[in-house]
Amino acid sequence: MSALDFEGISTAQAYGREIRHARETAWCWQARADRLERELARSRAELAAHQAGLLARVRSLRTALEAVAPLDPVLKRTGRHYDDGHPERVWDACYWDAYDDVARREGLPPARRPMTREERAEAAEAEVLAEPIVTRRLLGLLHRRWWWRGQEYRTRAGAERAREKAARDARAALSWRRRVHISPPMVAKSP
């Protein structure tokens, strides 16, 4: 007759119960996390809807103001443009100062202000130059390679040259002024 290990059996059952309990707890937390993610997504959608409504209200007020007083100095353009391309007006500029004051107090990053074409080109160049060049070593000091944007370079100078060229290209892409050629209208000659 073989002896049953009742202690081992009860230990295995206790482990099984603990594992089931841990799984149920994990599922509960996962369900809660999913519920909170849905709530966050809904809140973000509501915020976007409110923002769209407020922007539409401001646009209608601006249109009415332009119709009533088109030469008012508050409606002058500052020469800067938003990311979507529409120009900044003098009366828009007061918003950024108020936003930055509150953001500084609350620890938020400052507002992304409208920029001129040259400022936008400088920002794009600085963003590319801020990307790090990663050094990877193989076999200690015998084999080193430098990586930038997924490309491998034999020397650090080569990686830096590639980064500088990409920065120049980013700057040139944004500072290039479009030249629109308008051809004279075609006029049919009368007989």
C-alpha positions as CSV (number, residue, x, y, z in Angstrom):
1,M,0.0,0.0,0.0
2,S,1.4,3.4,-0.9
3,A,1.3,6.2,1.5
4,L,-0.6,9.3,0.5
5,D,1.2,12.6,1.0
6,F,-1.7,14.6,2.5
7,E,0.6,17.5,3.4
8,G,1.7,17.8,-0.2
9,I,-1.8,17.5,-1.5
10,S,-3.1,20.2,0.8
11,T,-0.2,22.5,-0.1
12,A,-0.9,22.0,-3.8
13,Q,-4.6,22.8,-3.2
14,A,-3.6,26.0,-1.2
15,Y,-1.3,27.1,-4.1
16,G,-4.1,26.4,-6.6
17,R,-6.5,28.6,-4.6
18,E,-3.9,31.4,-4.3
19,I,-3.2,31.3,-8.0
20,R,-7.0,31.4,-8.8
21,H,-7.4,34.3,-6.4
22,A,-4.4,36.2,-7.9
23,R,-5.9,35.6,-11.4
24,E,-9.3,36.9,-10.3
25,T,-7.6,39.9,-8.7
26,A,-5.6,40.6,-11.9
27,W,-8.8,40.3,-14.0
28,C,-10.6,42.7,-11.7
29,W,-7.7,45.2,-12.0
30,Q,-7.6,44.7,-15.8
31,A,-11.4,45.3,-16.0
32,R,-11.0,48.5,-13.9
33,A,-8.1,49.7,-16.1
34,D,-10.1,49.1,-19.2
35,R,-13.1,51.0,-17.7
36,L,-10.9,53.9,-16.8
37,E,-9.3,53.9,-20.3
38,R,-12.8,54.1,-21.8
39,E,-13.7,56.9,-19.5
40,L,-10.5,58.8,-20.3
41,A,-11.1,58.3,-24.1
42,R,-14.6,59.7,-23.6
43,S,-13.4,62.6,-21.6
44,R,-10.8,63.4,-24.3
45,A,-13.5,63.2,-27.0
46,E,-15.7,65.6,-25.0
47,L,-12.8,68.0,-24.5
48,A,-12.1,67.9,-28.3
49,A,-15.8,68.6,-28.9
50,H,-15.9,71.5,-26.4
51,Q,-12.7,72.9,-28.0
52,A,-14.2,72.7,-31.5
53,G,-17.3,74.5,-30.2
54,L,-15.3,77.2,-28.6
55,L,-13.1,77.7,-31.6
56,A,-16.2,77.9,-33.8
57,R,-17.7,80.5,-31.5
58,V,-14.4,82.6,-31.5
59,R,-14.3,82.3,-35.3
60,S,-17.8,83.7,-35.6
61,L,-17.0,86.5,-33.3
62,R,-13.9,87.3,-35.2
63,T,-15.8,87.3,-38.5
64,A,-18.4,89.7,-37.0
65,L,-15.6,91.9,-35.7
66,E,-13.9,92.0,-39.1
67,A,-17.2,92.9,-40.7
68,V,-17.9,95.7,-38.3
69,A,-14.4,97.2,-38.0
70,P,-12.0,95.8,-40.6
71,L,-9.3,98.4,-40.0
72,D,-9.2,98.0,-36.2
73,P,-5.6,97.6,-35.0
74,V,-6.6,94.5,-33.0
75,L,-7.3,92.7,-36.2
76,K,-3.8,93.3,-37.7
77,R,-1.8,90.3,-38.6
78,T,1.4,89.7,-36.6
79,G,3.2,87.9,-39.4
80,R,3.2,84.5,-37.5
81,H,1.2,81.5,-38.6
82,Y,-0.4,78.6,-36.6
83,D,0.5,75.0,-37.4
84,D,-2.6,74.7,-39.6
85,G,-1.5,77.8,-41.6
86,H,-4.0,80.5,-40.6
87,P,-2.4,83.8,-39.5
88,E,-2.2,85.1,-36.0
89,R,-3.9,88.4,-35.2
90,V,-2.9,90.9,-32.5
91,W,-5.9,89.9,-30.4
92,D,-4.8,86.3,-30.4
93,A,-1.5,87.1,-28.8
94,C,-3.0,88.0,-25.4
95,Y,-4.1,84.3,-25.0
96,W,-0.6,83.0,-25.1
97,D,0.6,85.2,-22.2
98,A,-2.4,84.2,-20.0
99,Y,-1.9,80.5,-20.9
100,D,1.8,80.6,-20.1
101,D,1.1,82.2,-16.7
102,V,-1.2,79.5,-15.6
103,A,1.0,76.8,-17.2
104,R,4.0,78.0,-15.2
105,R,2.1,77.9,-12.0
106,E,0.7,74.4,-12.7
107,G,3.9,72.9,-14.0
108,L,2.7,72.5,-17.6
109,P,4.8,73.1,-20.7
110,P,4.4,76.5,-22.3
111,A,2.0,76.9,-25.2
112,R,3.1,76.1,-28.7
113,R,2.9,79.6,-30.2
114,P,2.5,80.5,-33.8
115,M,5.7,81.1,-35.7
116,T,7.0,82.8,-38.7
117,R,8.3,80.6,-41.5
118,E,11.9,81.2,-40.4
119,E,11.2,80.5,-36.8
120,R,9.5,77.2,-37.8
121,A,12.5,76.3,-39.9
122,E,14.9,77.0,-37.0
123,A,12.7,74.9,-34.7
124,A,12.7,72.0,-37.2
125,E,16.5,72.2,-37.5
126,A,17.0,72.3,-33.7
127,E,14.7,69.3,-33.3
128,V,16.8,67.2,-35.7
129,L,20.0,68.3,-34.1
130,A,18.7,67.3,-30.7
131,E,18.3,63.6,-31.8
132,P,20.9,61.5,-30.1
133,I,23.6,59.5,-31.8
134,V,23.9,56.1,-30.1
135,T,27.3,54.3,-29.7
136,R,27.2,50.5,-29.7
137,R,30.2,48.4,-28.9
138,L,31.0,44.8,-29.8
139,L,33.9,42.9,-28.3
140,G,34.9,45.7,-26.0
141,L,36.9,48.4,-27.7
142,L,37.6,46.5,-30.9
143,H,34.4,47.2,-32.7
144,R,32.4,50.4,-32.4
145,R,29.5,51.7,-34.5
146,W,27.4,54.8,-34.3
147,W,23.7,54.7,-35.0
148,W,21.4,57.6,-35.9
149,R,17.8,57.2,-37.1
150,G,18.3,53.5,-37.6
151,Q,21.4,53.9,-39.8
152,E,24.8,52.5,-38.9
153,Y,27.9,54.7,-39.4
154,R,31.5,53.7,-39.1
155,T,32.6,57.0,-37.4
156,R,30.9,59.4,-35.1
157,A,31.8,62.2,-37.6
158,G,29.9,60.4,-40.3
159,A,26.8,60.2,-38.1
160,E,27.2,63.8,-37.2
161,R,27.5,64.8,-40.9
162,A,24.3,62.8,-41.7
163,R,22.5,64.5,-38.8
164,E,23.6,68.0,-39.9
165,K,22.6,67.3,-43.5
166,A,19.1,66.2,-42.3
167,A,18.9,69.3,-40.2
168,R,19.8,71.5,-43.2
169,D,17.2,69.6,-45.3
170,A,14.5,70.1,-42.6
171,R,15.3,73.8,-42.4
172,A,15.3,74.2,-46.2
173,A,12.0,72.4,-46.5
174,L,10.3,74.9,-44.2
175,S,12.1,78.1,-45.2
176,W,11.7,77.5,-49.0
177,R,9.3,80.2,-50.3
178,R,6.9,79.0,-52.8
179,R,7.0,80.9,-56.0
180,V,3.7,81.0,-57.7
181,H,3.8,81.7,-61.4
182,I,0.6,83.1,-62.7
183,S,0.4,82.9,-66.4
184,P,-1.4,85.7,-68.3
185,P,-4.9,84.8,-69.3
186,M,-5.5,83.4,-72.6
187,V,-7.5,85.9,-74.7
188,A,-9.0,84.8,-77.9
189,K,-8.3,87.2,-80.7
190,S,-11.4,88.5,-82.4
191,P,-11.4,88.3,-86.2
